[in-house]
Every structure is written in structure tokens, then in C-alpha cells.
Amino acid sequence: MPPRTYEHPDTCDIAIPRVLFALSEPLRLNMVRMLADRGEVDSIELGPDLPRSTLTHHTSLLRETGVVFVRAEGRKCMIRLRNDDLEQRFPGLLSTVLIGYERAGNDEAGA
């Protein structure tokens, strides 16, 4: 059986409205934060308690918008941020969003 393949947008086709939409959902934003912290992981690690269909929906949306790169490795579905591509396309965007997310989390924790 041939390995699964995944379609990813070319760097020049990554659009900021779609990236911002992908990052606007708290669950996906948390997945992106986890990837920023941990590097490449098996996608199941991003939502071990989620139904497989929910996890697939969110990781697919992140892939289709150009936020992550997904590759098959045996039965695993490895996923990582497209840091370099996003930085080339929208310098500072991902780091700014993640810093804001961390600050918002700290503000809520202290409230």
C-alpha cells in the first residue's frame, strides 16, 4: 500500500485571512502553541482526548491554510509548523499571535 500523501499550499499561496481564521479557534491555536513548543509530533498528541474526526478536521484545516506541514510515517501522521514559510510570507505574525495567546492565558489565570 502506498504511503498517504497530503496536499499543502505553496508558500506564495498562503493567505493571511485564512491563516488568521485558522488561528482564531482556541483548540487550533492551542495545537499551534504545542507544535511551537515541541516541534514535530504525531497528530494524535495534539488532541488525545478528542474524537478522531474532530482532530482530523482541525489538523486538516491547519494544513490546508498553510500553518502546518503533515507527512505520513507508517501509521503515524506527523505534523509540524511551517515556521519558515509563515515567517517568509508574514514576518512576525506567528510569534506575535503566540505571545498574545500566552499573555491572554496568563491574564485569565490571574483573574
C-alpha positions as CSV (number, residue, x, y, z in Angstrom):
1,M,0.0,0.0,0.0
2,P,1.5,3.4,-1.0
3,P,2.1,5.9,1.8
4,R,-0.6,8.6,2.3
5,T,0.2,11.9,0.8
6,Y,-1.1,15.3,1.8
7,E,-1.6,18.5,-0.2
8,H,-0.1,21.7,1.1
9,P,-0.4,25.2,-0.4
10,D,2.8,26.7,-1.9
11,T,4.3,29.3,0.3
12,C,3.2,32.1,-2.1
13,D,-0.4,30.8,-1.9
14,I,-0.6,31.1,1.9
15,A,-3.2,33.8,2.6
16,I,-3.4,35.9,5.7
17,P,-7.2,35.8,6.1
18,R,-7.1,32.0,6.0
19,V,-4.2,31.8,8.5
20,L,-5.9,34.2,10.9
21,F,-9.1,32.2,10.6
22,A,-7.2,29.0,11.4
23,L,-5.6,30.7,14.4
24,S,-8.9,32.2,15.6
25,E,-10.2,28.9,17.1
26,P,-8.9,28.2,20.6
27,L,-8.4,24.5,20.0
28,R,-6.4,25.0,16.9
29,L,-4.4,27.9,18.5
30,N,-3.5,25.5,21.4
31,M,-2.4,22.9,18.8
32,V,-0.1,25.5,17.2
33,R,1.3,26.5,20.6
34,M,2.0,22.9,21.3
35,L,3.8,22.5,17.9
36,A,5.8,25.7,18.6
37,D,6.9,24.2,21.9
38,R,7.5,20.6,20.8
39,G,8.4,20.6,17.1
40,E,7.1,17.7,15.0
41,V,4.7,15.4,16.8
42,D,2.3,12.6,15.9
43,S,-1.0,14.4,15.3
44,I,-2.8,12.3,17.9
45,E,-0.7,14.0,20.6
46,L,-2.4,17.3,19.7
47,G,-5.7,16.0,21.0
48,P,-5.5,12.6,22.6
49,D,-9.0,13.1,24.2
50,L,-10.6,14.3,21.0
51,P,-12.7,12.1,18.7
52,R,-10.6,11.2,15.6
53,S,-13.0,13.1,13.3
54,T,-12.6,16.3,15.3
55,L,-8.8,16.0,15.4
56,T,-8.7,15.3,11.7
57,H,-10.9,18.3,10.9
58,H,-8.7,20.7,12.9
59,T,-5.4,19.4,11.6
60,S,-6.7,19.4,8.1
61,L,-7.8,23.0,8.3
62,L,-4.3,23.9,9.7
63,R,-2.7,22.1,6.8
64,E,-5.0,23.5,4.1
65,T,-4.3,27.1,5.3
66,G,-0.6,26.6,5.3
67,V,0.0,26.7,9.0
68,V,1.3,23.2,9.3
69,F,3.1,20.5,7.3
70,V,1.8,16.9,7.6
71,R,3.5,13.8,6.5
72,A,2.8,10.1,6.9
73,E,5.3,7.9,8.8
74,G,3.9,4.4,8.9
75,R,0.6,4.5,10.7
76,K,1.5,7.9,12.3
77,C,0.5,11.3,10.9
78,M,3.4,13.6,11.8
79,I,2.7,17.3,11.9
80,R,4.9,20.4,12.3
81,L,4.6,24.1,12.0
82,R,5.6,25.8,8.7
83,N,7.6,28.4,10.7
84,D,9.9,29.3,7.8
85,D,7.1,29.6,5.2
86,L,4.9,31.7,7.5
87,E,7.8,33.9,8.5
88,Q,8.7,34.5,4.9
89,R,5.1,35.3,4.0
90,F,4.1,37.3,7.1
91,P,7.2,38.2,9.2
92,G,6.5,38.1,12.9
93,L,2.9,37.0,12.6
94,L,3.1,33.6,14.3
95,S,5.4,34.8,17.1
96,T,3.1,37.8,17.8
97,V,0.0,35.6,17.9
98,L,1.6,33.1,20.2
99,I,2.9,35.8,22.5
100,G,-0.5,37.3,22.7
101,Y,-2.1,33.9,23.3
102,E,0.4,33.3,26.2
103,R,-0.3,36.7,27.7
104,A,-4.1,36.2,27.4
105,G,-3.8,32.9,29.2
106,N,-1.7,34.4,32.0
107,D,-4.2,37.3,32.3
108,E,-7.1,34.8,32.6
109,A,-5.2,32.7,35.1
110,G,-4.6,35.7,37.3
111,A,-8.2,37.0,37.1
